Every structure is written in structure tokens, then in C-alpha cells.
Amino acid sequence: MPDDAIAAANALLRDKGYAERDLAVHPGLREKALLKGNKIVSPFSDEAELVLRVVRELVPTDAELGHHMLRPADLRAKLDD
């Protein structure tokens, strides 16, 4: 299941215009997933399904993000809203 969520998140990121070096989801330890790359200040780590939700609902397109950087703390705060 985590591999399916990771693959789906990466497909969504590509659809949003991100190159893998700029933003991608990678497998982590204990069925966690890591959202990391040049467009995020530090990796966002959580269960793969939650990372998929973050990518789907909270990560803007590459064009919308522009030269800004994503911050994991901001993504977590938006999850709680």
C-alpha cells in the first residue's frame, strides 16, 4: 500500500509540473514516506497516505509556487485547518 501511495503522489507531482529533483516522494523507514527536493525547506515525513493527501490537496503547481519554497510546518498547519 505505501508504494501505491508513493507512486500516486509522484504522478500528481509530475502533473503539477515538478521535476523529480525539485519535489518527489521517496520511501522512508517503517512505512513512512518523505516529500523532499529543492522546492521544500526540509523533508516532510509521515505515513504514505497522508503524504499523498498533502500532495493532492496542499502542494501548489510548480508555476504557482514559483521561486518560493514549501515549508513542512506550513503544510502541517494547513492539515489541521
Secondary structure by P-SEA (a helix, b strand, c coil): caaaaaaaaaaaaaaacccccccccccccccbbbbccccccccccccaaaaaaaaacccccccccccbbbbaaaaaaaaac
